Amino acid sequence: MTKFAYHRPPLESRGFTLIELLVTLALAAVLGSLAAPSIRDFIVRSKLTNLGNEFTGSVLKARNEAVNRNTCVTMCMSSKAGDASPACTTAGADWQVGWIAFLNPSCDSGANSPADPIDMLLARPSIGSDFLLQAQSTSPIKKMTFSARGSPGVGAAEEFDIIYREVNNPLNKYAFNICLDGLGRTRTIPSDKICSGYK
């Protein structure tokens, strides 16, 4: 009877060598450092756009509700302390503190909260301090009451500037302004323009 010798094949080397691992990590670090600014720019641009869309959407909702329900709707900067219900604030000009909209059947321009909690249409919490939504005028608007015809009760076009952190930040190349006219319509313009002089 013939016996065949069995030879085990040599083990193949598995895994990375230390040098291969270090080269891979170095390449990943270089690529990451190149991509980081682009990712940051994308995030800032996206958040600025979302904030603008949310604000103009809230204005449109308040205006449409006023027209559809044939009553007044108030939209204002909100102030919420602790567990209290949100109400209008009279301090500041920065809408990043948040805003609310509520039915105002008596069309009382002095109303700072809904008479009945069920009349609250929307409540937007603070957006933090990284993104600023600032009303621009000699007397910055803090509240607008839309009539049954959709007019927000403002005189000339109001301007709201949406910027990232501070005015001179390089990422403000993505900033823009929102114009609100006397009919309650909004439009977006470049950040270096003003509503009254931009066509």
C-alpha positions in Angstrom: 0.0 0.0 0.0 1.4 3.3 -1.1 1.3 6.2 1.3 1.2 9.8 -0.1 2.9 12.5 1.9 0.6 15.4 2.5 2.4 18.8 2.4 0.6 21.7 4.0 0.7 24.8 1.7 2.7 27.7 3.2 0.6 30.2 5.2 -0.2 33.4 3.3 0.6 36.6 5.1 -2.5 38.4 6.2 -3.2 42.1 7.2 -1.2 45.2 6.6 2.4 46.0 7.4 3.1 48.9 9.7 4.4 51.0 6.8 1.2 50.3 4.7 -1.0 51.3 7.6 1.0 54.6 8.2 0.8 55.5 4.5 -2.9 54.9 4.4 -3.5 57.0 7.5 -1.4 59.8 6.1 -3.4 59.9 2.9 -6.7 59.8 4.8 -5.5 62.8 6.9 -4.5 64.8 3.8 -7.8 64.1 2.0 -9.8 64.9 5.1 -8.0 68.3 5.6 -8.8 69.1 1.9 -12.5 68.2 2.2 -13.2 69.8 5.6 -13.6 73.4 4.4 -16.0 72.2 1.6 -18.1 70.3 4.1 -18.2 73.2 6.5 -19.2 75.6 3.6 -22.0 73.1 2.6 -23.3 72.9 6.1 -23.4 76.6 6.6 -25.0 77.3 3.2 -27.6 74.6 3.9 -28.5 75.9 7.3 -28.8 79.5 6.1 -31.1 78.4 3.3 -33.2 76.3 5.6 -33.5 79.2 8.1 -34.6 81.6 5.3 -37.1 79.0 3.9 -38.5 78.5 7.4 -38.9 82.2 8.1 -40.5 83.0 4.7 -42.7 79.9 5.1 -43.9 81.1 8.5 -44.7 84.6 7.0 -46.7 82.9 4.2 -48.5 80.6 6.7 -49.5 83.6 8.8 -50.7 85.6 5.7 -52.6 82.7 4.3 -54.3 81.9 7.6 -55.4 85.5 7.9 -56.9 85.5 4.4 -58.5 82.1 4.6 -60.1 82.7 8.0 -61.0 86.3 7.3 -59.4 87.5 10.5 -56.1 88.9 11.8 -53.0 86.9 12.5 -50.1 88.1 14.5 -46.5 86.9 14.0 -43.8 88.2 16.3 -40.5 87.5 18.0 -41.1 85.1 20.8 -40.0 85.0 24.4 -40.3 81.8 26.3 -39.1 81.6 29.9 -39.1 78.2 31.7 -42.4 76.3 31.2 -44.3 79.5 30.3 -46.2 79.5 27.0 -44.5 81.5 24.2 -45.5 85.1 23.9 -44.3 88.2 22.0 -41.2 89.9 23.2 -40.5 93.6 22.9 -36.7 93.4 23.4 -34.1 93.2 20.7 -34.3 93.0 16.9 -32.9 89.5 16.4 -35.5 87.0 15.3 -33.2 84.0 16.0 -34.8 84.0 19.5 -37.7 82.3 17.7 -41.1 83.4 16.6 -44.8 82.6 17.0 -47.9 83.2 15.0 -51.4 83.2 16.4 -55.0 84.1 15.5 -55.9 87.6 16.6 -59.7 87.9 16.0 -59.9 91.4 17.6 -57.0 92.6 15.4 -55.4 94.1 18.6 -52.0 95.3 17.7 -51.0 95.2 21.4 -51.8 91.4 21.7 -48.7 89.5 22.8 -50.2 86.0 23.0 -53.4 84.2 21.8 -56.5 84.6 23.9 -57.0 80.9 23.7 -54.1 78.4 23.4 -55.9 76.7 20.5 -55.4 79.9 18.5 -51.6 79.3 18.3 -50.7 78.6 14.7 -46.9 78.0 15.1 -44.1 78.4 17.6 -40.5 78.3 16.3 -37.9 77.9 19.1 -34.6 79.7 19.2 -32.2 78.9 16.4 -29.1 79.4 18.6 -26.4 82.0 18.3 -24.5 80.7 15.2 -27.1 82.0 12.7 -28.6 85.5 13.0 -31.9 86.7 11.6 -31.9 90.4 12.1 -34.6 93.0 11.3 -33.0 96.0 9.6 -34.7 99.4 9.8 -34.5 102.5 12.0 -37.1 100.9 14.2 -36.6 97.2 13.7 -39.9 95.3 13.4 -40.6 92.8 16.2 -44.3 92.1 15.4 -46.6 92.1 12.4 -50.3 91.7 12.3 -51.7 90.4 9.0 -55.2 91.7 8.2 -57.9 89.6 6.5 -56.5 91.0 3.2 -53.0 89.6 3.9 -51.4 93.0 4.6 -48.8 92.7 7.5 -49.3 96.3 8.6 -45.8 97.5 7.7 -45.1 100.7 5.8 -42.2 100.5 3.4 -40.5 97.2 2.6 -39.0 95.5 5.7 -35.7 93.8 5.6 -34.4 90.8 7.5 -30.7 89.8 7.1 -29.7 86.2 7.6 -26.0 85.9 8.4 -23.6 83.4 9.9 -22.4 84.5 13.4 -20.9 88.0 12.6 -20.9 90.4 9.7 -17.2 89.9 8.7 -17.2 86.1 8.8 -15.9 84.7 5.5 -18.8 82.2 5.4 -21.2 85.1 5.0 -20.7 84.8 1.2 -23.7 82.5 1.6 -25.7 85.1 3.6 -28.8 86.8 2.0 -31.6 89.2 2.9 -35.4 88.7 2.9 -37.6 91.6 1.9 -41.2 91.8 3.1 -43.5 94.3 1.3 -46.7 96.0 2.3 -48.8 93.2 0.8 -47.1 90.5 2.8 -45.0 89.1 0.0 -41.4 88.1 0.5 -38.4 87.9 -1.8 -34.8 87.1 -1.4 -32.0 89.4 -2.4 -28.1 89.3 -2.1 -26.7 90.2 1.3 -24.9 93.3 -0.1 -28.1 94.9 -1.4 -31.0 96.6 0.4 -34.7 96.1 -0.2 -35.6 99.6 -1.1 -32.9 99.9 -3.8 -33.0 96.5 -5.3 -35.1 95.7 -8.4 
